[in-house]
């Protein structure tokens, strides 16, 4: 039987970073096959300083001979430049073909004109329900936007940028990323007790009743669609120019349960000042440089478990930073002997457990019976209409494949695992769905099918809301090939002497 099915948000969405100054972009097909399911959004990071003489070079390459002792000592931020026709567009297409939304983080020169902003936004407009994070961590001092401009100027630029986005691409949601509420006495004392020879200048206590720089950033918080703050349970911010050793004070430690409370106080304060809006954690991890690989897995798991235990519905999403990293902030470490490959870390297995927790998984709502041709709608990773086919199984299969020869880009969920079918592919092997979740008896399993933009972009089909919704048609029912015996098992059985 075929029924209609809706793809709906998780209680708390999971996002992931893919590429930054610390690591290269990894294809979504590889990540999907390693992790077994897509994310709500994938965060990619770029910079835009077109007035600088080194532009459009990546700044670490343009200034390779520069004497640098801190990651942010270059003239502008060491992300790949955002250029017309740049590599960011193929990455965004890759993300959306694989059933995920884009979170674009961009650090930008606050002196660029409205026309330049408008040109940027128009390039992003065809990519659906994107989250756009402009000049993140702007409560700090390390990024170029905070070195060249005052906090007020950074806030005014965000407001100006947000206004143009609303005119040109209302499908894009603006994310304002700044600071947290301060620590309480208890949290501050605990941090001092964790770190030997603690220096009181290591971390400012702040005001637990207020969000850092909330007054100067008020207009930006009001203009934003989404609030964010980046904070890690552990971070070696001196990387890669020193080694995290006790007493060198180039690292930070935040016990998971205490960090959760700081986010809670931050949200409650912002809601009190500006009314409710979604809050996301656009960068989160525990740095293995500080915790060690095994401690990293423990701290990350504790934080997500804390969110679940408190049923923290006010946290809209958490983004793991990042999939593959040259340091120890990734689920994989980039292999220094072969940068195209990754070295799996214990935190990857801990994160796979989190990915499979129903609290963090997207939801499905099954509807009425559907017929063919069937129309599928893609709105985004939290809003899509597909079809659900009941697949009866007599026992554990030895082969399980689905064939859908139509030129469609498809994401499929089967027995808790997700699969991607590119537009030029007809048959997908579904057996990996049983590798971690074998079945022991006769059962029915739902095969859920959603169509995604084949080229990763939305196209104007004449509908009023084409920037958000795209429609695709499956003309005939997908065909299943299910076998409970292999040629080898039949050969062995037939070769046995007959009784």
N, C-alpha and C positions, 0 to 999 in steps of 0.2 A: 504494500500500500504506500502511496505517496501523499504526504501532507505538507501544508505550508508550515514554515518555521521562522521565527524571528530570532535574531541575534541581539542580545541585550547586555547592558553593562554588568560588570562584576561589582560586588560590594566595595571592593577596593581594587582599582585597576593596577596592572603591572606594566611598566614601561621599561625600556632598556636603552642605554647609550651605546652607540656604535661608531667609534672613531672620534678622535680629539687631538690635542697636542701630544697626547701620551700613547696613541695607538692608531692604526689604520682601520679603515672601514672593512668589515667582513660581510660577505654576501648573505642575504636573508635566507637563501636556500640552505646554506651551511648551518646557520644558527637554528633554523627550524628543525633540521634533521638532528642536531645535537640536543636541543631542548624539548622537542616534541610538540610545541604549540607556539602560536604567534603571540606577540605582545599587543597591548592596546595602542602604544605608540613607540616609535624609535626616534631617539634623540641624536641628531647629527649637529656638528658644531663648526661654524664658519666665522670669518671676520671680513669687515668692509671698511678699508681706509684708503679710498681712491686718491686722496690728495697727497699721500706720502710718496716720496721719490722712489721708494723700493717697490711700490705697487705695480703690477699685481703678483709679485713674487711671494712665496711663502717666506716669512721674515727670517726664520732660522737658516734658510738656504741663502737668502740675500745677504745676511750678516753672519756668514759662517765663521768669519775671522774675529768677530766681536768677542770681547772678554765678558763672559756672562757667568754669574754665580747664583742666579735665581731664575726660575722658569719664565718669569714675566719681566725680565730686564730688557727685552728687545724693544725697538721703537713702537711696534704694535703687536697684538696678540698672535701667538704662533699656531693659529688654526689655518686651514687652507683658505685662501681668499675666495670670497663669493664673487664670481665673475659670470657675465653672460655666456651661456654655453658651457659653464664649468661642470666639474664632476659631481657637484651636488645634485644636479638634475637627474642623472642616471641613478644615483642613490635614492632619491625620492621616488622615482618610478619603481625601483626594486622593492622599496618598503611597501608601497601601496598595492603592487601586484600581489604581494604576500599577505594581504588582508589586514594591514596595519595603517594607522594614521601617522603622520609626520609631526615630530616636535623639532622645529628648527631653532637652534640657539645661535644667535648672531651678535657679535660685538661690533659696534658701528661708530664711526666718527660722528659725534653729536653736532658737528657744524655743517653736515651735508644739508642740501636744500630740500624743500618740499618735493620738487620735481624728481630729485634723485631717490627720495623715499618712495615716491609714487612709482617710479620705474622698477624698483626692487619688488614692491608689493604686486605689481601687475605680472611679474614673472612667477610669483608664487600662487597667484589666484587660481590656476587650473588644478591645484593639487588637493582639492577637497577640504575636509574639516581639519585643517592644520592647527597646531599650537605653535605660536611664534614667541620665543623668549628673547627679548632684546636687552643687551647690556646687563647680563645676569650678575649676581653677587655684587650689586652696586653699592652695598653698604661697606665694602672693603676698600682697600688701597692698592691692590695688586694689578688690576686690569687697566688697560690704557685709558678707558673712558673715565676712570677715577683719577688718573694721573694728570690728564689734560683738562678736565672739567670739574666744576664743583658738584656736590651732591644735588643741589637745586637745578643746575643745568642738565644733569643726567635725568632728573625727574621730568623736567620740562620737555626734553627730547623724547622721552617715552610717551608723554601725553600727545605730543605732536605726531609721532609715529602712529599711535593708536587711532587718532582721528582720521588719518589717511587710510588706514586699514579698513575702518568702518565704511568709508566711502567707496573704496576700490574692491575690497574682498571681504564682505561680511561673513564669509565662511571660515575666516581665520580668527582664532581666539588669541588675544594678547596675554602673555604671561609676564607678570612683574615679579622679579626675583630679588629679594633683599634679605634683611636679617631676621633674627628670632628675638623673642622675649629673653631677658637675661636669666642668669642662674639664681637659684635660691641659695641661702647660706648652706643648706645641707648638701646641695649639688657641688658647690664650690669647695667645701671641706672634703668631700669624697674625692674630687678630682685631685686635690693636693695629696691625699693619702695614697692614691694610686701611683703617682709619679714621684720617684725618689728625687730628693734635692729640688723640690718644686720651687720655681721662681714665681712670685706673685704677679709678675708682669707677663707670665706665660699666657694667661687668658683673662680678659676683663670680666668681672662679675656682672656688670650691667644692672638693669632694673627689671626684676621679674614681673612687674606690673605693666611694663611698657615694651613695645617692640622697638628695636634699635632704629634710631633716626625716623621714627614714625611721623614726626611733624614735617620735616623737609620733604618726605616722600608721600605725603597725604594725597596730593593730586594724582600721583601715579597709581597709588592703590585704588583710588576712585575710578580711574580710567581703565584699569585692567579688567579682563574677563576672569582671570585666574590668578591666584596668589601662589608664590613659591618661595622657598628658602632652601639653600643647599647646606647640609650639615652631615658629616660622617661620624659613625661611632668611633672611628679612629682614622687619622689622616697624617701621612708623612708629607707635609707641604714643602719640605726642603728638597724633595726628589727632583731631579736626579743628581743634584750637586753635592749631596752629602749622604751619609748613612744614618738611619734612625738608630741611635744608641741611647741608653739611659743618660739623661742629663744634658743632651745637646739642644733640647727645646726647639727642634724644628718639626715637631709632631704634636698632634692633639688627640686626646682621648675623651670620649663621652659615653658613659655606660648606657646601654640601649634603653633601659627603663626610664632613666633620667632624661635622655634625649627626647623620648616620646612625650614626656610631660612638658618639655619646653615647646614642642610643636603645638601641644594642646593649648597652652597659655597664649601662644602666638595667635592661633586661630581665634580664640575667644576674644582677645583684645581687638583684632582687626574686625571681627564681626560686630563688636560693640561700637567701634568707630565708624564703620562704613557699610554695615549690613552684611548679610551672608553672601559669600562667593565660594566657589571651589578652591581648595588648597591642595597643591601637589608638592611632593618632594622630588624635584627634577634631577637631583644627584644624590645617591645614597650608596654607601658600602662601608666596609671596615677594611682598612689598609693592611695588607699582609706584612708590609714592612714593619708595622708597629705590633701587630698581634701574632705574627707567624701564620703559616697557612692553615693550621688546624684551628687556631683561635679565631681566625677570620670567619671560618664556616660557622663557628659557635655564635659569635657576636651578631652576624647577619641573621641567622635563624632566630635568635632571641628577639631581635627587633621586630621582624615580621610577626612572630608569635605574639608579641605584646600588642601590636595593632589589632590582631584578630581577637585576642582575649578581651580587649576593651570595646570590641565592635565599633571601631573608630570610623563611623560613616562620614565624618567631616574630613577625613583624608581621602581625596578623590583618586589619587594614584601615587605610586612610588616607583621611581626610575632607578634601576640598578646601573651604577656607573662602574665599569662598562663591560662589554662582552669580552674583548681582548685588549690587553694593556701591556705596555713595555715594562711597567713596574709591577706592583702587586695590587692593583685596583681593578682586576678583571676576573671574570670566571675562568678565563684562560690567560696565561702569560705568553706574550709573543716570544717565540723561540729565537734567541739571538743568533743562532747558527743558521736558521732558515726563517726569516721574518714572515714568510707566507703561511707558516703553520703556527698553531698554538699548543701550549702545554696545559693540559687540564689541571685545575686546582680543586681541592676539597670543597671549596665554596660552590662549585658548579653543581655537585650532587645535592648540597643543602638547598640550593636555589631551585633545582628540579622538584624537590619535595614541596617547596612553596608554590611553584607553578601549578602543581596538581592538587593543591588545597582548594576545595570548593569556594572558600571565602574570597579567593583571589582569581577565580575563573569566570569568564563571561557566562551569561545565562542564556538558556534557550526556552522559547515558548512555542509549543506546537499548536497549530490551528486546524482549520478544516481541511478536508481532503482536496488535493490538487490534481489537475489533469494536464495533459500535454497538448500543445505547447505551453510551457510554464514560464511566467515572467518573474525574473529575479531582480531585486533592487539593492544596489550598494550605496548606503549612505556613509558608512564608516565602520570602524572596528567595534563600535557600540550600538550600531543602528543599521541593520540590514535585514532583508527578507529573502529567504531561500526556500529550499524544499528538503523534506526529510523522508527518506526511503527506509522502510522496515526490511531488514535483512535477517531472515530466519537461518539459524545455524543448528545443525544436528549435534555437533560436538566441535572440538578443537580442529580447525581446518589446517590443511597443509599448504594450500594455495588459496589466496583470496585477492581478487583483482577487480577493478571497476574500469569499464571502458566508456568513455564519453567523447566521441570523435569530433564533436563540434568545435569550431575555432573560438573557444572561450577560455578565459583565465579563471581558474576555479580554486577555491579553498574548501577542503572537506574535513569534517570531524567524524572520527569513527573509533568507538571504544576508548574515548579519552585522548586520542592522538590526532594531530592535524597533519594534512597532506596538501601539497600544492600541485596543480596541473597547469602548466603553461599552455598558451593558446595553440602551440604547434604539437602538443602531446595528446595522444588518445587514451592510453592505458596507464593506470597507476597501481602499483603493488601496495595493497593494504596490510600485508602480513606484519609489518613493524608494529601495528596496533596491538598485536598479541605477544610481542616479545617481553614486555614488562607486565602485561595483564592477560595472561592465558585464561581461557575458559575451560571449565571441567565438565559441563553438561549442556544439554539442549537449551538454547536461549535465542532471543531476538535482540539485535543491536541496530540502533538507528544510524544511518549514514546521512549526515547533514551536509548540504551542498550550498555554497554561496559563490556568486560570480563577482569578481573584482575587475577593476579597469585593466584591460589587456596591456595598454601602454603606460599604465600608472597615472594617467591624467583624466580629468573630466572634460567632456566635450559638449558644446552647446547643441542640444537636440531640439531646441525650441521650447522646452519646458521652463516654467518660471523658476524652478529651483535646481537647475542643472549643475550649479556649482557644488551642491551638496549631494544630490541624488543622480545616479546613473542606472539605466535599466538594460537588462540582457535577457535573451530568450533561449531556453532549452527546448528543442523541438520534439525530442523523443526520450523515453526513459533510459537512463544509463543501464548498461548491461553488466551483470556480475558473473565472474567465473570463480566458483567455489568448489574445491576438491578436498576430500578427506583422506585420500590415498595418493601416494607418489608412484611414479613408474617403478622406482626401486622396491617399494613395499609390495606392489603387485607381483613383481618378478620373483621376489623372495617367497611370497606366499604360494605362487604357482609352481615354484621349483620344489616345494616340500613334497615328500611322498604322500600319496593319497591313502587314507585309512580305509 
